[in-house]
């Protein structure tokens, strides 16, 4: 299955726009869709994009099910890169699958 997965084969969404989330500090081997530099940082969900087959599984010719909710998460650039010389209000939006996210403040 590619693209938007059937609703009955997807994981329930845990987050909604406005929720504070943190990106897991995981370093699994293989094809990973979450940028290394964002792991461990916190941001805010700005949009829930729906559920899709997990591309980390699709890369290995597996079905990618159950589908994972995908979110657009906004991060302040100065919190990612402390030496960032741009405007303090500058942000970076990254689309991240739910299995990489946890509620902010619950980092393991």
N, C-alpha and C positions, 0 to 999 in steps of 0.2 A: 504494500500500500504506500503510495506517495502522496504528498500534499496533505490537505485537510483529511483527517481520519474520521471514521464513523464515530458518532457520539457514544455508542454503546461499547466502544473499545478504547475509551480514553480515561485517564486519571482525573478525578474531580479537581477543579481549580481551587487552590488554597488562598489566593491573593486577589485583591481588587485594586483598581486605581486609588492612589493615595496611601496604600500600605507601605510601610518602611520594611525593606528587605536587605539581607546581606547575602553576598555570593559565597558559597562554600569554598574553603581553602583545601581543595582536593587536587591531587596530582596523579590521576589514573593514567595508565599507559594507553596508547592508541589514539584514534581520531577523536579529538575533543573540539566542541564548538564554542566553548566559553574562553574568551581571551585570558591568558595567564595574568596580565597586569591588573585585571579587575577582581580577581579572586581575593576574598577577605574584605572587600570594600562594601559599604552600605549605600543604598540609593532608595529611590521611591518609584513604585510602579506607576507608570503614567498611562498605560493602555494594556488591556488583556486582548491578545490577538487571536485567540482560539486554540484548539488542540491539533497537533500535527504529529505524524510519525516521527519518532526520535531519530534525528540524522546521525547520531553517534552509533546507532545500531544499523541504520540503512547503509552506512559506509562499509559494513562487513557482510552485506547481502542478507541481512536478517530483516524481518518484517517491521521492526521499529515500534512494536506494540507492547503494552498499551500506549496510545498516543499521549503525549505530554503537553500540558498547557504552555503556551509561549507568551512571554510578557515583554513589553518595552519598559526598560528600567532607566531612570535618569540619575546620573551621578554628577556631583560638583567636581569640576576638573582640578581645583586646588586640593581636594581631598584625595584624589588619585595621585597627582603629581605635586608634592608640596612646593617645588620650585617653579611651578607654572606662573609665567609672567603676564598672562592675559587678564582680562576683566574677572573680578572675583565672582561675578554672577554667571560666568561661562559654564555650560554643562555639556555632558556627553550622554547620548542615548544609545543603549545597547539592547538588542533583543536576546533574551536569555530564557532557556527552558526551565520549567518549574523544578526539576530534580537538582538543579544547581542552586536553588534559592531556599532560604530559611527566614523566618521572621527576624527582623533586626533585634539584636540583643540576645539572641539565643545561640550564638556561635559556640561551637564545640571546641 
